Amino acid sequence: MSSLTTVFVGCILAVSSSRALADHADDVVTLLNKRFNEGGPTSDLSKAGVLMHQWDGLGAEDYDQSWRPYTPEECSNSSSHANCQYSDRISCLLINNDVRNPGDGRIPLYTYTRGGTVEDPDFTEVTCAYSEDGGTMDRSNAGCGCHSGDDQCEAWGDNNSCALEGPVADLSVCWWGPNDLQNMMENQKGVYNEVVISSATYLKNLPESIQAFFFIANNSLSETETRTQYGTFKASYPDSDVPLLVINYDAKESPFFKADNTQMYTTAAPTTSNNLTTTPSYGTTQSGQYPGSSITTSPQDSDGQAGSTSNAYGKSTTLGSFICGLLLLLSL
């Protein structure tokens, strides 16, 4: 095969791969927005909404891989890593357009300043769920049991399931089983829920466990952190077609859109100008490791999507075509 033919074939394959990634990212955005728009109380995870995990400091932080928990092998020495006691569970939240914060109408999130992953329901095993933050760091049974020192809970049988017979004082902080997502969602009161999933199943199914990475629109800190995590994921699974997305928690519907290939947002200095909005990070107890803060963000576009939403994959395809043409000319 001549060098000219080799260059031509290589360029065609590169451009075709870029277009395939663009098509897949579009498909994932469409699918997630459909789940969000149409989701509601049901025990079918694929129809309930979008299942997400946000960075909470409990992942494999020593390897700069917040997108996964530590493996049993990595935790075989209990003193190896700080968060091994939590590596048997992953805390997620389930969002859809049925539930909004009562005060500001935002999508209820665990934190408004950090990104994370969207989990694929076909490769995810739910172990229990709470209608609000379950405080699972202090619970036994991989987050689906009693709080430490809760004698009444222990007397009920080593858990405080909402399905147990007998008095359950607060339905919001008892757990629903994996087949009771509908009940959990029907008892949700406009705050973020907590859905606990199996770490073992998650690790076994990687990279298919993850459907997308996302960061918060108009938040440069969230974007930078998530791009770093996305990079470590792609280094571990270079053939994966998992896309990088953005979520706009103020969107009235369809909150997900594709991220550009390069940094999209910069955090402005605090201001009281009407052209900028200060976004509070709501206090949480799920991980207890990410204190509240405030981030000043740039103005939103009229469609509710903040900042640039240009097609990064389309840009890369155009650039690839240009480079291919240049290489062909040079090889003549």
C-alpha positions in Angstrom: 0.0 0.0 0.0 1.4 3.4 -1.0 2.1 6.1 1.6 -0.6 8.2 0.0 -3.2 5.4 0.4 -2.1 4.8 4.0 -2.6 8.5 4.9 -5.9 8.6 3.1 -7.3 5.4 4.8 -6.0 6.6 8.2 -7.7 10.0 7.8 -11.0 8.4 6.7 -11.0 6.2 9.8 -10.1 9.0 12.1 -12.9 11.3 10.8 -15.4 8.4 10.8 -14.5 7.6 14.5 -15.0 11.3 15.4 -18.4 11.3 13.7 -19.4 8.1 15.5 -18.6 9.7 18.8 -20.6 12.7 17.9 -23.6 10.6 17.0 -23.3 8.6 20.2 -23.0 11.7 22.4 -26.2 13.1 20.7 -28.0 9.8 21.4 -27.0 9.9 25.1 -28.1 13.5 25.5 -31.5 12.6 23.9 -31.9 9.5 26.0 -31.1 11.2 29.3 -33.3 14.2 28.6 -36.1 11.9 27.7 -35.7 10.0 31.0 -35.6 13.3 32.9 -38.6 14.8 31.1 -40.8 11.7 31.3 -39.5 10.1 34.5 -41.8 9.7 37.6 -42.6 7.3 40.4 -42.0 3.8 39.3 -39.8 0.9 40.4 -38.4 0.6 36.9 -35.1 2.4 37.2 -34.9 3.0 33.4 -38.2 4.9 33.5 -37.9 6.6 36.9 -35.5 9.4 35.7 -31.7 9.9 35.6 -29.5 8.1 38.2 -26.5 10.2 39.0 -23.5 10.1 41.3 -21.8 13.3 42.3 -18.3 13.5 43.6 -18.4 13.1 47.4 -14.8 12.4 48.4 -15.5 8.7 48.9 -14.1 7.3 45.7 -10.7 6.0 44.8 -9.2 9.4 45.6 -5.6 8.1 46.1 -5.6 7.1 42.4 -7.4 10.3 41.3 -10.3 8.2 40.2 -13.4 9.6 41.9 -15.6 7.9 39.4 -15.1 4.5 41.1 -14.8 3.1 44.6 -11.8 1.3 45.9 -11.7 -2.4 45.0 -11.6 -5.2 47.6 -8.0 -5.9 46.7 -7.0 -2.2 47.2 -8.7 -2.3 50.6 -7.3 -5.7 51.7 -5.1 -3.8 54.1 -7.6 -1.7 56.1 -5.1 1.1 56.6 -4.3 1.4 52.9 -6.9 4.1 52.0 -8.9 6.4 54.1 -12.3 5.6 52.6 -12.2 1.9 52.4 -15.0 1.5 55.0 -17.4 3.1 52.5 -16.2 1.2 49.4 -19.1 -1.3 49.7 -21.6 1.3 48.5 -22.1 4.2 46.1 -24.5 7.0 46.9 -26.5 8.3 44.0 -29.6 10.4 43.4 -32.4 10.0 41.0 -33.7 13.1 39.2 -36.7 13.8 37.0 -38.9 16.8 36.1 -41.6 15.8 38.7 -39.5 17.0 41.7 -38.1 20.5 42.1 -36.8 22.5 45.0 -39.9 24.3 46.5 -38.1 27.6 46.9 -36.2 28.2 43.7 -37.6 25.5 41.3 -34.2 24.0 40.7 -33.5 20.4 40.1 -32.7 19.0 43.6 -29.0 17.9 43.6 -26.7 16.6 46.2 -24.4 19.5 45.5 -24.6 22.4 43.1 -20.8 22.8 42.8 -19.5 19.4 41.8 -20.0 17.1 38.8 -20.1 13.3 38.6 -21.3 10.4 36.5 -24.6 9.2 35.1 -25.1 5.5 35.8 -26.5 3.1 33.2 -29.6 1.4 34.7 -28.9 -1.7 32.7 -25.6 -2.2 34.5 -26.6 -1.0 38.0 -27.8 -2.8 41.1 -29.9 -0.7 43.5 -29.6 -2.0 47.1 -31.8 0.6 48.9 -33.2 4.1 48.5 -34.1 7.1 50.8 -36.6 9.8 50.1 -34.0 12.3 51.3 -30.4 12.1 52.4 -30.1 8.9 54.3 -26.9 9.7 56.2 -25.5 6.5 54.9 -22.0 7.1 56.0 -23.2 6.3 59.6 -25.3 3.2 58.6 -24.5 -0.4 58.7 -25.2 -3.0 56.0 -23.5 -1.1 53.2 -25.6 2.0 53.8 -28.9 0.1 54.1 -29.0 -0.6 57.8 -29.2 1.2 61.1 -27.4 4.3 62.3 -24.7 3.5 64.8 -26.1 3.4 68.3 -29.8 3.3 67.2 -31.1 0.6 69.7 -34.7 0.9 68.5 -33.6 0.2 64.9 -31.6 -2.7 66.0 -34.6 -4.1 67.8 -36.5 -4.1 64.6 -34.1 -6.5 63.0 -30.8 -4.9 62.0 -32.5 -2.3 59.6 -35.1 0.3 59.6 -36.8 -0.5 56.3 -39.9 1.5 55.5 -41.6 -1.8 54.6 -41.2 -3.2 58.1 -44.3 -3.8 60.2 -44.5 -1.6 63.3 -43.9 2.1 64.0 -41.7 4.0 61.6 -41.5 7.6 62.9 -40.2 9.2 59.8 -40.7 7.7 56.4 -38.1 10.0 54.9 -35.2 8.4 56.7 -36.1 4.8 56.6 -34.9 2.9 53.6 -36.9 1.4 50.7 -35.8 -1.8 49.1 -34.6 -2.1 45.5 -38.1 -3.0 44.3 -39.7 -0.1 46.1 -38.4 2.9 44.2 -41.9 4.0 43.4 -42.7 4.3 47.1 -39.5 6.2 47.8 -40.2 8.7 45.0 -43.8 9.2 46.1 -42.5 10.1 49.6 -39.9 12.6 48.3 -40.6 16.1 49.5 -38.8 18.4 47.0 -35.3 17.6 48.3 -32.7 15.3 46.7 -33.1 11.6 47.4 -30.4 9.0 48.0 -30.2 5.8 46.0 -27.6 3.4 47.2 -26.1 1.0 44.6 -23.8 -2.0 44.8 -20.1 -1.2 44.4 -19.3 -4.8 43.4 -21.8 -4.7 40.5 -20.6 -1.3 39.5 -16.9 -2.4 39.4 -17.7 -5.6 37.6 -19.5 -3.8 34.8 -17.1 -0.9 34.2 -16.9 0.9 31.9 -20.6 0.1 31.0 -21.7 1.1 34.5 -21.2 4.7 33.4 -23.4 6.3 30.8 -21.9 9.8 30.9 -19.8 12.2 32.9 -21.3 15.6 33.6 -20.4 19.0 35.2 -22.4 21.9 36.4 -23.2 24.6 33.8 -21.5 27.9 34.4 -19.2 26.5 37.1 -15.5 26.4 36.2 -14.5 24.5 39.4 -17.0 21.8 38.6 -15.9 21.7 35.0 -12.2 21.5 35.8 -12.6 18.8 38.3 -14.8 16.7 36.1 -12.6 17.1 33.0 -9.7 15.8 35.2 -11.8 12.8 36.2 -13.0 12.2 32.7 -9.3 12.2 31.6 -8.4 9.5 34.2 -11.4 7.4 33.0 -10.4 7.7 29.4 -6.9 6.7 30.3 -8.2 3.6 32.0 -10.8 2.8 29.2 -9.5 4.4 26.0 -12.0 2.6 23.8 -15.0 3.7 25.8 -17.4 6.1 24.1 -18.8 7.6 27.3 -19.4 11.3 26.6 -18.8 14.4 28.6 -22.0 16.4 29.2 -23.2 19.5 31.1 -26.2 19.8 33.3 -28.2 23.0 33.8 -30.1 22.6 37.1 -32.3 25.6 36.3 -33.6 24.2 33.0 -37.3 23.8 32.8 -36.8 20.6 30.8 -34.0 18.7 29.0 -31.2 19.8 31.3 -28.3 17.9 29.7 -26.2 19.0 26.7 -22.8 18.2 25.2 -19.6 19.7 26.5 -17.1 21.4 24.3 -13.7 19.8 24.0 -12.1 22.8 25.7 -12.8 24.7 28.9 -16.2 26.4 28.6 -16.6 28.4 31.8 -14.5 30.7 34.0 -15.6 31.7 37.5 -16.2 35.4 37.7 -15.4 37.5 40.8 -18.3 38.0 43.2 -20.6 40.8 42.1 -24.0 42.1 42.7 -24.5 43.0 39.0 -27.8 41.8 37.5 -25.9 40.1 34.8 -24.3 37.6 37.1 -25.9 35.2 39.6 -24.4 33.8 42.7 -25.2 30.1 43.1 -25.2 28.7 46.6 -23.9 25.2 47.3 -26.6 23.6 49.5 -25.4 22.0 52.7 -25.5 18.2 52.7 -24.9 15.3 55.1 -24.6 12.4 52.6 -20.8 12.5 52.6 -20.1 15.1 55.2 -16.9 16.0 53.4 -17.8 18.9 51.1 -18.8 22.1 52.9 -21.1 24.6 51.4 -19.7 27.5 49.4 -20.9 30.0 46.8 -19.9 30.2 43.2 -20.6 33.2 41.0 -21.6 32.1 37.5 -21.9 33.8 34.1 -25.2 34.8 32.5 -27.4 32.1 31.0 -28.6 32.0 27.4 -32.3 32.5 26.7 -32.8 28.8 26.3 -31.8 28.2 29.9 -28.5 26.6 28.9 -25.5 28.5 30.3 -22.6 29.6 28.1 -21.4 27.9 25.0 -23.2 24.8 23.7 -21.4 24.5 20.4 -20.9 21.0 19.0 -17.3 20.1 20.1 -17.4 16.8 18.1 -18.4 18.7 15.0 -15.5 21.0 15.5 -13.1 18.1 15.8 -14.5 16.4 12.7 -14.0 19.6 10.7 -10.4 20.0 12.0 -9.7 16.3 11.3 -10.9 16.7 7.7 -8.6 19.8 7.3 -5.6 17.9 8.7 -6.3 15.0 6.4 -6.4 17.2 3.4 -3.1 18.9 4.5 -1.4 15.5 5.0 -2.6 14.4 1.5 -1.1 17.5 -0.1 2.2 17.0 1.7 2.4 13.3 0.7 2.1 14.2 -3.0 
